[in-house]
Amino acid sequence: MCAHKSSVPDNITEEYYQISLAILDSFPKYRPPLDLFVFKEDVCQLQTYSRKGQRLTNEQVEEINNLCQTGDLFVSRSDHPVYSKHICKQLDLVLVDANLKEAEIADIFFQALPARLEEFFDQPVQAVYERLDADIMVLTEYLNEDQHRIKALMRRLKTAHTLPNHSMNTAVVGLWLLFRTRKELRRRDLDRTAQGLFLHDLGMSKVPQFIRDKTVPLTKEDREKVVAHSLTGARIMGKLGIKHDEIMQCILEHHERLDGSGYPRKTADQQISSIGQLAAAADSFCAMITDRPYAKAMEPAEAGRELVKAERLYNRKYTMLLAQAFVTGTF
């Protein structure tokens, strides 16, 4: 997180963030949640201005705003957990903080979005959806500026299997596949595909946890509840008035298979939309690389190869890309 003042020594910028005014304005006005440091140009050193939680006077509030505008206000890299946790609550701040590195932004997305997803899965109502959707739009804005930023996200796929983690993984993998296979991508298509990928498994939140956690084969009744989750997810989104094609395709088609053996509608081949086929490959891949109650995790390269073998089930265009990427380690 390199500062932009030419007079700041390199060793200082390795250990401190040069804080932007947008970030400072998002802190509690009189009690910033971390230590603040000011750059003294005459001695070329950073000195402590205030300690975390310390109450500032009106004069100090005005002064640190001025220091921030001139690029002389810093926070310690040791406070990164506090800094990133704060940004997770106001995710759009990643778009205005020029000092954040891509790896750090990727970490923040992987903290913030699963938390938003969990909130929505627990309470799928309009107000909670709007908060989730706003954060998804931050991600698509970030990626729309530079599609190569998806690489840092691909290197951070979660290995612990939870519904929010799986949804996050599937969205990242699905968006990576989208970027690799669509030369021209309108922002609206990116937004709606991202929404669909994040919410593809929404209906699973209504499947009882004891069924999702079973380590033995499901009963007929259990299986019926699981198979119904795609339709359940579509109904939930329909009640919210959100019925865009890409979203519904991800939700309804991610368990459909090219040979017609999938569910819920047993559609086959070109009856399955391109986005549905993409979601199916991403969903299965992301399930295979995590430890589930009934199956051990595969290495990503192995999972990719297994999907390629299942050419009667999945679109080879997508499975070959996944296999090649994780075998070579290049995204």
C-alpha positions as CSV (number, residue, x, y, z in Angstrom):
1,M,0.0,0.0,0.0
2,C,2.4,2.6,-1.2
3,A,1.9,6.2,-0.4
4,H,2.0,8.8,-3.2
5,K,4.1,11.5,-1.5
6,S,7.5,11.4,-3.1
7,S,9.2,12.5,0.1
8,V,7.9,9.5,2.1
9,P,10.7,6.9,2.5
10,D,10.0,3.5,1.0
11,N,10.5,1.7,4.3
12,I,7.6,3.8,5.8
13,T,5.2,3.0,3.0
14,E,5.9,-0.7,3.5
15,E,4.6,-0.5,7.1
16,Y,1.8,2.1,6.9
17,Y,-1.3,3.0,4.8
18,Q,-1.7,6.5,3.5
19,I,-5.3,6.9,4.4
20,S,-7.8,8.4,1.9
21,L,-10.3,11.1,2.9
22,A,-13.2,8.7,1.9
23,I,-11.9,6.1,4.4
24,L,-11.3,8.7,7.1
25,D,-14.9,10.1,6.7
26,S,-16.3,6.6,7.2
27,F,-14.7,6.3,10.7
28,P,-16.5,7.5,13.8
29,K,-15.7,11.2,13.7
30,Y,-14.4,11.7,17.2
31,R,-13.1,8.2,18.0
32,P,-11.2,6.6,15.1
33,P,-11.0,2.8,15.6
34,L,-7.2,2.6,15.0
35,D,-4.0,4.6,15.6
36,L,-3.4,7.6,13.4
37,F,0.1,8.8,12.4
38,V,1.2,12.0,10.9
39,F,4.2,12.4,8.5
40,K,6.7,15.1,9.6
41,E,8.5,16.2,6.5
42,D,11.2,18.2,8.4
43,V,12.5,15.0,10.1
44,C,11.1,12.6,7.4
45,Q,9.4,10.5,10.1
46,L,5.9,9.3,11.1
47,Q,4.8,10.3,14.5
48,T,1.8,9.2,16.5
49,Y,-1.1,11.6,16.3
50,S,-3.7,9.7,18.2
51,R,-4.4,6.3,19.6
52,K,-7.4,4.1,18.7
53,G,-10.5,5.0,20.6
54,Q,-9.0,8.2,21.9
55,R,-11.5,11.1,21.8
56,L,-10.5,13.9,19.4
57,T,-11.4,17.5,19.9
58,N,-13.1,19.6,17.2
59,E,-9.7,21.2,16.4
60,Q,-8.1,17.7,16.0
61,V,-10.9,16.5,13.8
62,E,-10.4,19.5,11.5
63,E,-6.6,19.0,11.6
64,I,-6.6,15.3,10.6
65,N,-9.0,16.1,7.7
66,N,-6.4,18.7,6.5
67,L,-3.6,16.2,7.0
68,C,-5.5,13.6,5.1
69,Q,-6.1,15.9,2.2
70,T,-2.4,16.7,1.9
71,G,-1.4,13.0,2.1
72,D,0.2,13.3,5.5
73,L,-2.1,11.0,7.5
74,F,-1.3,7.3,7.9
75,V,-2.5,4.2,9.7
76,S,-0.3,1.3,10.7
77,R,-0.2,-1.9,8.6
78,S,-0.4,-3.7,12.0
79,D,-4.0,-2.4,12.2
80,H,-4.9,-4.0,8.9
81,P,-7.4,-6.4,10.6
82,V,-9.3,-3.4,12.0
83,Y,-9.0,-1.5,8.8
84,S,-10.3,-4.4,6.6
85,K,-13.0,-5.3,9.0
86,H,-14.2,-1.7,8.9
87,I,-14.2,-1.7,5.0
88,C,-16.1,-5.0,5.0
89,K,-19.0,-3.1,6.5
90,Q,-18.8,-0.4,3.8
91,L,-17.6,-2.4,0.9
92,D,-17.8,0.4,-1.6
93,L,-14.7,1.9,0.1
94,V,-12.5,-0.5,-1.8
95,L,-13.3,1.5,-4.9
96,V,-12.0,4.7,-3.5
97,D,-8.9,3.6,-1.5
98,A,-6.1,3.7,-4.1
99,N,-3.6,2.4,-1.5
100,L,-5.2,-1.1,-1.2
101,K,-3.4,-3.9,-3.1
102,E,-5.3,-6.3,-5.2
103,A,-4.6,-9.2,-2.8
104,E,-5.9,-7.2,0.2
105,I,-9.0,-6.2,-1.7
106,A,-9.6,-9.9,-2.6
107,D,-9.3,-10.8,1.1
108,I,-11.8,-8.1,1.9
109,F,-14.3,-9.4,-0.6
110,F,-13.9,-12.9,0.8
111,Q,-14.7,-11.6,4.3
112,A,-17.6,-9.3,3.3
113,L,-19.6,-11.1,0.7
114,P,-20.1,-14.5,2.6
115,A,-21.2,-12.5,5.6
116,R,-23.8,-10.7,3.5
117,L,-24.9,-13.9,1.9
118,E,-25.4,-15.5,5.3
119,E,-27.6,-12.6,6.4
120,F,-29.7,-13.0,3.3
121,F,-30.0,-16.8,3.6
122,D,-31.1,-16.4,7.2
123,Q,-33.6,-13.6,6.3
124,P,-34.5,-13.5,2.5
125,V,-36.4,-10.2,2.6
126,Q,-36.1,-7.1,0.4
127,A,-34.1,-4.9,2.8
128,V,-31.5,-7.6,3.4
129,Y,-31.3,-8.4,-0.3
130,E,-30.7,-4.8,-1.2
131,R,-27.6,-4.7,1.1
132,L,-26.3,-7.9,-0.5
133,D,-27.0,-6.7,-4.0
134,A,-25.2,-3.4,-3.3
135,D,-22.1,-5.3,-2.3
136,I,-22.3,-7.6,-5.3
137,M,-22.4,-4.4,-7.5
138,V,-19.2,-3.2,-5.8
139,L,-17.6,-6.4,-6.9
140,T,-18.8,-6.2,-10.5
141,E,-17.7,-2.5,-10.6
142,Y,-14.3,-3.5,-9.4
143,L,-14.0,-6.3,-11.9
144,N,-15.5,-4.3,-14.7
145,E,-12.6,-1.8,-14.3
146,D,-10.1,-4.7,-14.9
147,Q,-11.2,-8.2,-15.5
148,H,-7.7,-9.5,-14.6
149,R,-8.5,-8.7,-10.9
150,I,-10.5,-12.0,-10.8
151,K,-7.2,-13.9,-10.6
152,A,-6.6,-12.8,-7.0
153,L,-10.0,-14.0,-6.1
154,M,-9.5,-17.3,-7.8
155,R,-6.4,-17.9,-5.6
156,R,-8.6,-17.5,-2.5
157,L,-11.3,-20.1,-2.9
158,K,-12.6,-21.3,0.4
159,T,-11.9,-24.9,1.4
160,A,-14.4,-25.1,4.3
161,H,-17.8,-26.1,3.1
162,T,-20.6,-23.8,4.2
163,L,-23.5,-22.5,2.1
164,P,-22.1,-18.9,2.0
165,N,-18.6,-20.1,1.2
166,H,-19.8,-22.3,-1.5
167,S,-21.9,-19.5,-3.0
168,M,-18.9,-17.2,-2.9
169,N,-16.6,-19.7,-4.5
170,T,-19.2,-20.5,-7.2
171,A,-19.6,-16.8,-8.0
172,V,-15.9,-16.3,-8.4
173,V,-15.3,-19.4,-10.5
174,G,-18.4,-18.6,-12.6
175,L,-17.3,-15.0,-13.2
176,W,-13.8,-16.2,-14.2
177,L,-15.4,-18.6,-16.7
178,L,-17.6,-15.8,-18.0
179,F,-14.6,-13.5,-18.6
180,R,-12.7,-16.3,-20.3
181,T,-15.5,-17.2,-22.7
182,R,-17.2,-13.8,-23.5
183,K,-15.1,-11.4,-25.5
184,E,-17.7,-8.6,-25.3
185,L,-19.5,-8.4,-22.0
186,R,-22.1,-5.7,-21.2
187,R,-22.1,-4.4,-17.7
188,R,-25.7,-5.4,-17.3
189,D,-24.9,-8.9,-18.3
190,L,-22.0,-9.0,-15.8
191,D,-24.2,-7.7,-13.0
192,R,-27.0,-10.1,-13.5
193,T,-24.8,-13.1,-14.0
194,A,-23.0,-12.3,-10.8
195,Q,-26.3,-12.0,-9.0
196,G,-27.4,-15.4,-10.3
197,L,-24.1,-17.1,-9.4
198,F,-24.1,-15.7,-5.8
199,L,-27.7,-16.8,-5.3
200,H,-27.7,-20.0,-7.3
201,D,-28.1,-22.2,-4.2
202,L,-30.4,-19.8,-2.3
203,G,-33.0,-22.6,-2.0
204,M,-30.6,-24.8,0.0
205,S,-31.0,-22.4,2.9
206,K,-34.5,-23.8,3.2
207,V,-33.3,-27.4,3.3
208,P,-33.1,-28.5,7.0
209,Q,-29.5,-28.4,8.3
210,F,-29.6,-32.0,9.5
211,I,-30.3,-33.1,5.9
212,R,-27.4,-31.0,4.5
213,D,-25.1,-32.5,7.1
214,K,-26.0,-36.2,6.5
215,T,-23.0,-38.5,6.0
216,V,-25.2,-41.4,4.9
217,P,-27.4,-41.7,1.7
218,L,-30.5,-39.5,1.8
219,T,-33.9,-41.0,2.2
220,K,-36.5,-40.6,-0.5
221,E,-38.1,-37.8,1.5
222,D,-34.7,-36.1,2.1
223,R,-33.9,-36.3,-1.6
224,E,-37.2,-34.7,-2.5
225,K,-36.4,-31.7,-0.3
226,V,-32.9,-31.3,-1.8
227,V,-34.2,-31.6,-5.4
228,A,-36.8,-29.0,-4.7
229,H,-34.2,-26.4,-3.7
230,S,-33.8,-24.9,-7.2
231,L,-37.5,-24.2,-7.5
232,T,-37.5,-22.9,-3.9
233,G,-34.8,-20.4,-4.7
234,A,-36.6,-19.2,-7.8
235,R,-39.8,-18.7,-5.8
236,I,-38.0,-16.7,-3.2
237,M,-36.5,-14.4,-5.8
238,G,-39.9,-14.2,-7.6
239,K,-41.5,-13.0,-4.4
240,L,-38.9,-10.2,-4.2
241,G,-39.8,-9.2,-7.8
242,I,-36.4,-10.2,-9.2
243,K,-36.8,-12.4,-12.3
244,H,-34.0,-11.5,-14.6
245,D,-33.2,-14.4,-17.0
246,E,-29.5,-14.8,-15.9
247,I,-30.5,-15.0,-12.2
248,M,-33.3,-17.5,-12.9
249,Q,-31.0,-19.6,-15.2
250,C,-28.4,-19.9,-12.5
251,I,-30.9,-20.8,-9.8
252,L,-33.0,-23.2,-11.9
253,E,-30.4,-24.8,-14.2
254,H,-27.3,-25.3,-12.1
255,H,-28.3,-29.0,-11.5
256,E,-29.4,-29.7,-15.0
257,R,-27.1,-31.9,-17.1
258,L,-26.5,-32.2,-20.8
259,D,-27.8,-35.8,-21.0
260,G,-31.1,-34.8,-19.3
261,S,-30.3,-36.6,-16.1
262,G,-30.3,-33.5,-13.9
263,Y,-33.1,-31.7,-12.0
264,P,-35.5,-30.1,-11.5
265,R,-36.8,-30.2,-15.1
266,K,-34.5,-32.8,-16.7
267,T,-33.7,-30.4,-19.6
268,A,-30.9,-31.4,-21.9
269,D,-28.3,-30.0,-24.3
270,Q,-29.2,-26.7,-25.8
271,Q,-32.4,-26.5,-23.8
272,I,-30.1,-25.5,-21.0
273,S,-29.0,-21.9,-21.3
274,S,-25.3,-21.0,-21.7
275,I,-25.4,-19.3,-18.2
276,G,-27.1,-22.4,-16.8
277,Q,-24.3,-24.6,-18.2
278,L,-21.7,-22.3,-16.8
279,A,-23.3,-22.3,-13.4
280,A,-23.5,-26.1,-13.4
281,A,-19.7,-26.5,-14.1
282,A,-18.8,-23.8,-11.5
283,D,-21.2,-25.2,-8.8
284,S,-20.0,-28.8,-9.2
285,F,-16.3,-27.8,-9.3
286,C,-16.7,-25.7,-6.1
287,A,-18.5,-28.5,-4.3
288,M,-15.8,-31.0,-5.2
289,I,-12.9,-28.9,-3.8
290,T,-14.4,-28.7,-0.3
291,D,-14.9,-31.2,2.4
292,R,-18.6,-32.1,2.4
293,P,-20.2,-34.3,5.0
294,Y,-20.5,-37.2,2.5
295,A,-17.3,-36.7,0.4
296,K,-13.7,-35.6,1.0
297,A,-12.3,-32.6,-0.9
298,M,-10.5,-33.1,-4.2
299,E,-7.5,-31.1,-5.2
300,P,-8.7,-28.5,-7.7
301,A,-6.7,-30.0,-10.6
302,E,-8.2,-33.4,-9.9
303,A,-11.7,-31.9,-9.7
304,G,-11.2,-30.2,-13.1
305,R,-10.1,-33.4,-14.7
306,E,-13.0,-35.3,-13.3
307,L,-15.4,-32.8,-14.8
308,V,-13.7,-33.0,-18.2
309,K,-14.3,-36.8,-18.1
310,A,-18.0,-36.2,-17.4
311,E,-18.5,-34.8,-20.9
312,R,-22.0,-36.2,-21.2
313,L,-23.0,-34.0,-18.2
314,Y,-21.1,-30.7,-18.5
315,N,-20.1,-28.3,-21.2
316,R,-16.6,-29.2,-22.2
317,K,-15.8,-25.5,-22.9
318,Y,-16.1,-24.7,-19.2
319,T,-14.6,-27.9,-17.7
320,M,-11.5,-27.8,-19.9
321,L,-10.8,-24.2,-18.8
322,L,-11.0,-25.2,-15.2
323,A,-8.8,-28.3,-15.6
324,Q,-6.2,-26.4,-17.5
325,A,-6.1,-23.5,-15.1
326,F,-5.6,-25.5,-12.0
327,V,-3.2,-28.0,-13.6
328,T,-1.0,-25.1,-14.7
329,G,-1.7,-22.7,-11.9
330,T,-2.4,-19.9,-14.3
331,F,-5.6,-18.0,-14.4
